[in-house]
Amino acid sequence: VLYFDHNASTPLHGEVLDEMMPYLQSNFANPSSVHQQGRLARQAIDRAREQVAALVNAHPSQVIFTSGGSEANNLAISGSVRGMGLSRLMIAATEHPSVRDTAKQFESSLVLDELKVDSGGVIDKDFFFDKSNSFGQGLVSVMLANNETGVIQNLNQIGKVAQSHGHVMHTDAVQAAGKIDVDFSALPVNLLTLSAHKIYGPKGIGALVFDKSIDLMPMIFGGGQERKRRSGTENVAAIAGFGKAAELALTNLSNNRTYLLELQNYFENQLEKITGIIIFSKRETRLPNTTFFGLPGIDGESLLMQLDTHGIAVTSGSACASTSLKPSHVLLAMGVEVDVARSAIRVSFGVENTKAQIDELIKALYAQQQLFASLESIEI
Ligand SMILES: Cc1ncc(COP(=O)(O)O)c(C=O)c1O
């Protein structure tokens, strides 16, 4: 299988699996137990908390482990709205469903604004400045890097404006982590979301990083784990794996970024030779691994299926939306025509991909395009 869907999930790194195994086999103790085995499990969590904090230059006490990016996004929004009595939510139109749908839960009880983006997927600054100006304390949620287009937002500017008006600033950094620098201490953000399975860690584990100015109301009550902010016996193996994945992501960040960028350039140079191809957000600052493109006239879903029969894994939008046939909300927010949006395919590379694999992908795409062109000429 040629796997080009790393924004959906990444393979588990061998060293991550090694780190996890003891907590699935010999040491199964509850980390809240005071006996030696319990203390060892607790130490594994403490170590992982340091590793995850280091990845984003935060303090370990700022890290709350959750069941993944979705839960962290839910906690960031619900937790701060309830804990701080916020009266407004300002959410970018291109956010992940775990942000958008959480915000919608509060639609009837507070003012909810969707922040517009331009045709490149970048936040419309004038619209945002205008919205953030009106009164009432709210939460602004703008993702650092988009999972579909790879577009990186200028959080320095957005966060500063948001905070200067007294708003809480949240960013979903799930796709940015491990691919670009993410510095929680330097960025003007109060809450930041991470997920392990996008950085060669296990699924079902993530984190919300928060600063102490934020009063978070927990969503899960019980034994008071995670400093009372997220109860439930910790998933020790997954947390240990997340820690290792974060450590590797930090160590290899610069090399990985350079390599991914090389793959992306190699792919896009050949992709652009296909007549009529559109690479979305091509002129914006993007992640080094993501290429979202459209071939007007082609049905993205059918193309995905065709590639799948050749053992090539890509996606036709965000993974979560690919079971529904609705075109990508990200592209629609950018003003892309519905027909073009329906043709969209996302390719997201990972560090185990090679140029030889990309050659195979390009060959398969060219073959599809020829098929499409010949069908068109028959119709004429
Ligand atoms: C930008 C973004 N945020 C949040 C999530 C959700 O993360 P998880 O799968 O860990 O719940 C994803 C995963 O698809 C994502 O791409």
The ligand as an ORCA input file, in Angstrom:
! r2SCAN-3c Opt
* xyz 0 1
  C      -7.123     19.756     12.960
  C      -7.640     18.585     13.734
  N      -8.157     18.776     14.936
  C      -8.631     17.760     15.695
  C      -8.596     16.466     15.233
  C      -9.152     15.377     16.087
  O      -8.134     14.653     16.726
  P      -8.449     13.180     17.276
  O      -8.529     12.291     16.078
  O      -7.256     12.868     18.146
  O      -9.715     13.251     18.050
  C      -8.055     16.215     13.959
  C      -8.037     14.840     13.419
  O      -8.623     14.541     12.393
  C      -7.572     17.302     13.191
  O      -7.065     17.123     11.978
*
